[in-house]
Amino acid sequence: MVKLTRIYTRTGDTGTTGLGDGSRVRKHGVRVTAYGSVDEANAVLGVARLHVDDSLDQAIERVQNDLFDVGADLCTPEQENPEYPPLRITEPQVRWLEQDIDRMNGDLPPLRSFVLPGGTAAAAHLHQARTVVRRAERDISALAMEETINPLALTYMNRLSDWLFVAARHVNQVAGAGDVLWQPGQNRGG
């Protein structure tokens, strides 16, 4: 279990940070960027929670906890025979997202156009979270090009962006707002 007695340690004052295996790396490194983007996604979801109903609030709380797992996974480099097994994202965490996507999507009308972020405040915040998750996914993909990672961390983030898209559509539908659809070329005439 984590026990924090001091918030500042001064160990990062020279531009380095510690990873889960105890090694130190530059704060601008690809690994730190990847789990930093995951942390940002988590914070944006915290704002989204202020605008959703209780059932979605509970689901987002679950996702936020999983995002800490993703961060822990990414901040601990893969190694053979570690002294302690690191926390890694698992298939059941991905499967939960898929099942919840199917549940929410079951009552939504089929899409005939791309969806613009908006409708309700809740949906707008969920779409913002989706875009931050997509950035985190790109950062994790860049990390995977340089170092070995748990592939389920990337899968989880990919599925999470889908979940956030469907959740945004779902909250708009429940609120009676419906989807805000893209109208291709709508303003080209002036």
N, C-alpha and C positions, 0 to 999 in steps of 0.2 A: 504494500500500500504506500501511497505517496504521503510524505510528511514534510511540509514546508515550514521551516522555523524562521527563515530570513528570505525576504523577497529579492533584495539586491545582494549579489555575490562579488561584484567587480571583476569576475573572470571574463566577461565579454567586453571589457573596456577597450581592448585592442583589436576588436573586429572579429573575434572568433567565438564559437559557441560549442558546447559539448553535445555529442550525440549519445544515443541510448547505450552504446557499447563503451562509453568513456572516452572515445577519441575526440579530438578537437578539429574543427573545420572552420573555414571562413564563413561569415554570416551571409555572404552573397552567393554562396555555392548552390549548385543545382538542387541538392538534397534539401537544404534549408529553405530554398525558394519553394520547393514542392510542399513541404509540410507547413510552411508559412501561409501558402494559399489555402490549404485545407483549414487552417485556423481562421483565416479571414472568412471563409464560407460559413464556418460555425458561428462567427459573430453576426453575420448577416441573417442567419437563421434565427438568432436570438431576437433580432428586431422583428422578423416575420411573425414570431410567436405572439407578439403583442396584438396582432390583428386577426388571429384565427380562433375558431371555436375550440372547446375542450378536447374533442376527440383528435383533431388535427394537432393541437398543442401537445398532446401525449405522444403522438407519432413523431413530431419534430424533436421532442426531448429525446426519444429513442435514437433518432438520427444524429443528434448532437453528440450523444454518448459514443455512437459508432464513429463519428468523425474524430473524436479523441483517440479511438483505437487506430484509425487510419494514420493519424499523426504519429502515434507511438510506433506503429509498424514502419513508417517511412523514416523515422529518426533513428532506427536501429538497423544498421547495415547487415545484410545477409552474411553469415559466416558458418563455417563447418564446425560442428560440435561445440556450440556455445555453452558456457558454464551454466547459464540459466536460459531456458527457452524464452525467446522474445514474444511479445504480444503481436499476433498477426491477425489480419482480417480473415474471416472464414466464409465458406460457402453458405451456411445458414443466414449470415447477415445479408448477403446478396439476395438470397432466395426470399427473405422477408420483404425486401423492396419490390421484387417482382410480383409477389402475391398481393401486396398492397396496391401496386399499380393496376393490376387486373381488377381488384375490388372497386377502386375509384373509377376506373375507365369504363366499367360495366354499364353505368348509367349515363355516360356522356354521348352526345350525338357524334357521328363520324365527322371528321374535318374535311372541308372542301377548299380550304385556303390555309396559309400560314397564320399563326396567331400573333398579334401584337401584344406586348406586355401591357397589362392594364386591366380595366374593369373595376374591380374593387381594390381597396388598399391592400388587403391580404394577398390578392393575386399579384399585384404589382411587386410586393416585397418577395413573394415566392419566385417570380420571374427574375428579380435581381439576384436572389440566392442562386438560381439556376445558372446565370451567367458567370458568377464567381466560381461555382462548382466546375463549370466547363473550363475556366482558366486553370483551376487547380488540376483538372484532368490533363490539360496540355502540359503543365509543369511536371506532373508525374510521368507522363509519356517521355518528356525530355530526359528525366532522371533515368528512366528505364533504358534509354539509348546509351547511357554512360555506365550504369551500374546495374547489378542484378537486384531486382526487387520482388516482393511477393506480387504476382500478377493479379491476385484478387483485390489488391488495393486499387489498382486502376479499374478493374471491373466494377468495384463498388461505386466509385465516383461516376463512372459512365451511367450506371443504373440509377444513381441518385439524381443526376440531371434529368433523366426521364421521369422519375418520381416527382420531382419538383414541377415539371411541366404539367403533368397530369393533376397534381394537387392544385395548381393555379387554376386550371380549367374547372376542377371540381368545386373550388370555393366560389368561383364566379357563377357556376350553375346553381349551387345551393342558395346563393344570394339573389338569384333571378337576373343577374347581370349578363350572363352568357359570355361567349368569346368575343373579343375584339379582333376582327379579321383584317388581314392585309388586303388592300385593294390595289393590285398591281397597276402602276402607271396612272393612278387616280389624279395626280396633280401635274401631269406633264403638259396639259393644255394651258397652264397659266394661272 
